[in-house]
Amino acid sequence: MIVEALAAAVRFLPRAWSRPWFLALLAGFAVLGGLSAFVRATWAPSALSVAMVLYMPLLQAPLLAVAMRTPPADGGFLGDVKRYIRVVAVNLLTDIFLFVPAMLLFVIGLAVVYALAWSRPGFDPKDISTWTASGPVLLGAEGVAVLGVLALAWLFARVSLGPAVTVREARVQMISTWPLTRGRGWRIVAGRLLLAAPVIAVLLGANALASRIAPDGRFAGLALTTAIVVVLGVWVPLQVGLTAYFYDHRAPPPDGAR
């Protein structure tokens, strides 16, 4: 299923690029980012990152409609705006849903590190360097961190069909999509990681190239803009294609719920 899902995501890429509105949105963001790259204000990179967060649903919502062959939204342009707002809302709800277990895992990790460090000689709660001065403490901290990341990735995968169902049913859906990913959580995690790997490699390469060409950082803004355009233009369509595939191959309803 993973190979088929990745193939479906890649096949969707040219479909996304064939949409003039998609290319226009990417060009608009590239121009915005290019202008911000020449602004020497310290807030420019943060503003560009915020713009990306708002831009992603702007691309995600109509791309999901294309990937799942959803009929045009009722109300024309106003219907498209409502669809965008719903996708923003479901993404925000997902972030809130993940924030609570993330904070819980952080507290647990901190408690584990404190307990391991407390048993070591020379531990001083006021000196953070003594918290991770021993191998067992570092090993415990790294173990908790890895388990925490895997747990959050699995939780996200279980509700990752929220935007797709929201677009399909024209109402915000998040927790209710949990049964649709039954038995597919780790496959979704694997698929997203495999799709993200080449994009991350491109982003790191662009940043390294910019640093090599101009160590003084004068190309940092352009590197950030290029990286974000790659994320919006490549990673978003790939993730949409993957989401649409798992929506089409969602888990059947449990017995008695048909």
C-alpha positions in Angstrom: 0.0 0.0 0.0 2.9 2.4 0.7 4.3 2.1 -2.7 0.9 2.6 -4.3 0.3 5.6 -2.1 3.7 7.2 -3.0 3.0 6.6 -6.7 -0.4 8.2 -6.4 1.2 11.3 -4.7 3.8 11.6 -7.4 1.1 11.2 -10.2 -0.8 14.1 -8.6 2.1 16.5 -8.9 1.7 17.3 -12.6 -2.1 17.6 -12.1 -1.4 20.3 -9.5 1.1 22.0 -11.7 -1.3 22.0 -14.7 -3.7 24.3 -12.7 -3.1 28.0 -13.7 -4.4 29.2 -10.4 -1.9 27.0 -8.6 1.0 28.4 -10.5 -0.4 32.0 -10.1 -0.5 31.5 -6.3 3.1 30.2 -6.3 4.3 33.1 -8.4 2.5 35.5 -6.1 4.2 34.1 -3.0 7.6 34.0 -4.8 7.2 37.7 -5.6 6.2 38.5 -2.0 9.1 36.4 -0.7 11.5 38.0 -3.1 10.5 41.5 -2.0 10.8 40.5 1.7 14.3 39.2 1.0 15.5 42.7 0.4 13.9 44.0 3.6 16.6 44.2 6.3 14.1 44.2 9.1 14.4 41.4 11.7 10.6 40.7 11.4 10.8 39.9 7.6 11.6 36.1 8.0 8.9 35.7 10.6 6.4 37.5 8.5 7.2 35.2 5.5 6.8 32.1 7.7 3.4 33.3 8.9 2.4 34.0 5.3 3.4 30.4 4.4 1.2 29.0 7.2 -1.8 31.0 5.7 -0.8 30.1 2.1 -0.7 26.4 2.7 -4.5 26.0 3.2 -5.1 28.3 0.3 -3.3 25.7 -1.9 -4.4 22.7 0.1 -8.2 23.2 0.0 -8.6 23.5 -3.8 -6.0 20.8 -4.4 -7.9 18.4 -2.2 -11.0 19.2 -4.2 -9.1 18.4 -7.4 -7.5 15.2 -6.1 -10.8 13.9 -4.8 -12.8 15.1 -7.8 -15.1 17.1 -5.5 -17.8 19.2 -7.2 -17.3 23.0 -7.2 -18.2 24.6 -3.9 -21.7 26.1 -3.7 -21.8 29.9 -4.0 -18.9 30.3 -6.4 -16.1 32.4 -5.0 -17.8 32.7 -1.6 -18.0 28.9 -1.4 -14.3 28.7 -2.1 -13.6 31.1 0.7 -15.7 29.1 3.1 -13.9 25.9 2.0 -10.6 27.7 2.7 -11.8 28.8 6.2 -12.9 25.3 7.0 -9.5 23.8 6.1 -7.7 26.5 8.1 -10.0 25.6 11.0 -9.4 21.9 10.8 -5.6 22.5 10.6 -5.9 24.7 13.7 -7.9 22.1 15.6 -5.3 19.4 14.6 -2.5 21.6 16.1 -4.5 22.1 19.3 -5.3 18.3 19.4 -1.5 17.6 19.2 -0.4 20.4 21.6 -1.9 18.7 24.6 -0.1 15.3 24.3 3.0 17.2 23.2 3.0 19.1 26.5 2.3 15.9 28.4 5.2 14.2 26.7 7.5 17.1 27.5 6.6 17.0 31.2 7.1 13.2 31.3 10.5 13.6 29.5 11.5 16.4 31.9 10.5 14.2 34.9 12.5 11.2 33.5 15.6 13.4 32.9 15.3 15.0 36.4 14.9 11.6 38.1 17.9 10.1 36.3 20.0 13.2 36.9 19.0 13.5 40.6 20.6 10.1 41.3 23.9 11.2 39.9 26.6 12.8 42.2 27.1 16.5 41.6 23.6 17.2 40.4 22.5 20.8 40.8 18.9 21.6 39.8 19.9 25.2 39.2 22.7 24.2 36.8 21.3 22.8 33.6 24.7 21.4 32.5 24.5 18.9 35.3 21.2 17.5 34.1 22.7 15.8 31.0 26.3 15.3 32.3 26.0 11.5 32.3 25.4 8.8 29.7 22.2 7.3 31.3 20.6 10.7 31.5 21.3 11.5 27.9 20.1 8.0 26.8 16.9 8.4 28.8 16.3 11.9 27.4 16.9 10.7 23.8 14.7 7.7 24.3 11.8 9.7 25.6 12.3 12.2 22.8 12.2 9.5 20.1 9.1 7.8 21.6 7.4 11.2 21.9 8.0 12.1 18.3 6.7 8.7 17.1 3.6 9.0 19.3 2.9 12.5 18.0 3.4 11.3 14.4 1.0 8.4 14.9 -1.6 10.7 16.5 -1.3 13.1 13.6 -1.6 10.3 11.1 -4.9 9.1 12.8 -6.5 12.5 12.2 -4.7 13.4 9.0 -7.8 12.8 6.8 -9.5 15.8 8.5 -8.9 18.2 5.7 -10.0 15.7 3.0 -13.2 14.9 4.8 -13.8 18.6 5.5 -13.5 19.4 1.8 -15.7 16.4 0.8 -18.5 17.0 3.3 -18.3 20.9 3.4 -18.1 20.9 7.2 -15.2 20.9 9.6 -14.2 17.3 10.5 -11.3 16.2 12.7 -11.8 13.7 15.5 -14.6 12.0 13.6 -12.0 10.9 11.0 -10.2 8.8 13.5 -11.9 5.5 12.5 -11.1 6.1 8.8 -7.4 5.6 9.5 -7.8 2.4 11.6 -4.9 0.1 10.8 -3.3 2.7 8.5 -1.6 5.0 11.0 2.0 3.8 10.5 1.6 3.6 6.8 0.5 7.2 6.7 3.5 8.1 8.8 5.9 6.2 6.6 4.4 7.7 3.4 4.7 11.3 4.7 8.3 10.8 5.9 9.3 9.3 2.6 7.8 12.2 0.7 9.3 14.7 3.0 12.9 13.3 2.8 13.7 14.7 -0.7 12.1 18.0 0.0 14.1 18.4 3.2 17.3 17.5 1.2 16.5 20.3 -1.3 15.9 22.8 1.5 19.1 21.9 3.3 21.0 22.0 0.0 19.6 25.5 -0.9 20.6 26.8 2.6 24.1 25.3 2.4 24.6 26.7 -1.1 23.4 30.2 0.0 25.8 30.0 3.0 28.7 28.9 0.7 28.1 31.6 -1.9 27.6 34.4 0.7 28.8 33.6 4.2 27.7 37.0 5.4 24.1 35.9 5.0 23.0 38.4 2.4 21.3 35.6 0.4 19.6 34.2 3.5 16.2 35.8 2.6 16.3 34.5 -1.0 17.3 31.0 0.3 14.3 31.1 2.7 12.0 32.2 -0.1 13.2 29.4 -2.4 12.8 26.9 0.3 9.3 27.9 1.1 8.3 27.9 -2.6 9.7 24.4 -2.9 7.6 23.4 0.1 4.5 25.0 -1.3 5.0 23.9 -4.9 6.2 20.4 -4.3 5.6 19.1 -0.8 2.0 20.4 -0.5 0.8 18.7 -3.7 2.6 15.5 -2.8 0.9 15.5 0.7 -2.5 16.2 -0.9 -2.0 13.3 -3.3 -1.1 11.1 -0.4 -4.1 12.2 1.6 -6.4 11.7 -1.3 -5.1 8.1 -1.7 -5.6 7.2 1.9 -9.1 8.8 1.8 -9.9 6.6 -1.2 -8.5 3.6 0.7 -9.9 4.5 4.1 -10.8 1.9 6.6 -14.3 0.5 6.3 -16.8 1.3 9.1 -16.8 -1.2 11.9 -19.5 -3.8 12.1 -22.8 -2.3 13.2 -21.8 1.2 12.0 -22.7 0.7 8.4 
